[in-house]
Amino acid sequence: MADETPDIEQQEQELYEHHRFTVDRGQTAMRIDIYLQSHLMGVSRNKVQAAAKAGCVRVNDVETKPSYKVKPGDVITVLLPEPPHEFELLPEPMDIPVVYEDDDVLVVDKPAGLVVHPGVGNWTGTLVNGLLYYLNSTPYLVHRIDKDTSGLLLVAKTEAAQVVLAKQFFDHTIERKYNALVWGDFDEDDGTIVGNLARSPRDRRTMDVCDDEHGKHAVTHWHVLERFGYVTLVECVLETGRTHQIRAHMRHIGHPLFSDASYGGDAILKGTTFSRYRQFVENCFEVLPRQALHARILGFEHPTTGKHLHFESPLPADFAACLDRWRAYTADHQ
């Protein structure tokens, strides 16, 4: 029996199952796709073959083909996206804003308030339920964005496409840019936040930056787009895709996202004590009653053609209205 050490990594944007096998001494020569099919529960031979062709199967740290014959002592690592669901997914009719679609991929401009995948407390009414109805087949996720984050989401329509796209996310070759309105001003125009992220011991629903021995490596690059004095519009570029990465990183450097209740951004953190200003900010919270985060740009190589595809999503109405109010307030108080 092979020695398997599971290393399962669940991220907000990227969903991987990473396996590691050491082939035992008594193993006879066997094609690696057949070997892995027998060792990976619920994974088809076709999916293993697709993973190998995408460079997601390595033997002794070298990418290998499905026809490779395993030998005793070989160390095999496998990257697979989105393990099989343990519950039944039900199709539901839903108005889904599809930006692009072909035989392999689907790009959706997700509205704020829509949960991507069923789970505890949200077994129905999710994007996956709607996609099941829309496609009349199973959608294959390669990443997710938070319920109250709006913007572009990439979905594979086949297992083969899912594996190729998951490898792009894993290799950090996917282009992802977010717009975020954060509290406070910055001394610089650009910066990079590097900090491991782990579940907060105070609130398991949120993430904290922790020391290097705990959590998962995370890197966020930011660039100032527009300054309003008390708040700033920034563009965030994800180098990694951890759970709540932008929200946790920005809080860590003292700039929580505007109107982000989970990370302390739903209080008045900067500005005057005048009642008129307080009323203005509270009105902005009413206009944008969720974290000010929008997945604006998505770019990737098509899993079949290899062509680079690039998509941009305009700011949704609530985000744009909030920015307009800050612009007007800033102009009136210069």
Stockholm file with secondary structure:
# STOCKHOLM 1.0

chainA/1-334         MADETPDIEQQEQELYEHHRFTVDRGQTAMRIDIYLQSHLMGVSRNKVQAAAKAGCVRVNDVETKPSYKVKPGDVITVLLPEPPHEFELLPEPMDIPVVYEDDDVLVVDKPAGLVVHPGVGNWTGTLVNGLLYYLNSTPYLVHRIDKDTSGLLLVAKTEAAQVVLAKQFFDHTIERKYNALVWGDFDEDDGTIVGNLARSPRDRRTMDVCDDEHGKHAVTHWHVLERFGYVTLVECVLETGRTHQIRAHMRHIGHPLFSDASYGGDAILKGTTFSRYRQFVENCFEVLPRQALHARILGFEHPTTGKHLHFESPLPADFAACLDRWRAYTADHQ
#=GR chainA/1-334 SS CCEECCEEEECSSCEEEEEEEECCTTCCCEEHHHHHHHHSTTCCHHHHHHHHHTTCEEETTEECCTTCEECTTCEEEEEEESCCCSSCCCCCCCCCCEEEECSSEEEEEECTTCCSSCBTTBSSSSHHHHHHHHHSSCCEESCCCCTTCEEEEEEESSHHHHHHHHHHHHTTCSEEEEEEEEESCCSSSEEEEECEEEECSSCTTSEEEECTTSSBCCEEEEEEEEECSSEEEEEEEESSCCTTHHHHHHHHTTCCBTTCGGGTTTSCCSSCCCHHHHHHHHHHHHHSCSCCEEEEEEEEECTTTCCEEEEECCCCHHHHHHHHHHHHHHHHTC
#=GC SS_cons         CCEECCEEEECSSCEEEEEEEECCTTCCCEEHHHHHHHHSTTCCHHHHHHHHHTTCEEETTEECCTTCEECTTCEEEEEEESCCCSSCCCCCCCCCCEEEECSSEEEEEECTTCCSSCBTTBSSSSHHHHHHHHHSSCCEESCCCCTTCEEEEEEESSHHHHHHHHHHHHTTCSEEEEEEEEESCCSSSEEEEECEEEECSSCTTSEEEECTTSSBCCEEEEEEEEECSSEEEEEEEESSCCTTHHHHHHHHTTCCBTTCGGGTTTSCCSSCCCHHHHHHHHHHHHHSCSCCEEEEEEEEECTTTCCEEEEECCCCHHHHHHHHHHHHHHHHTC
//
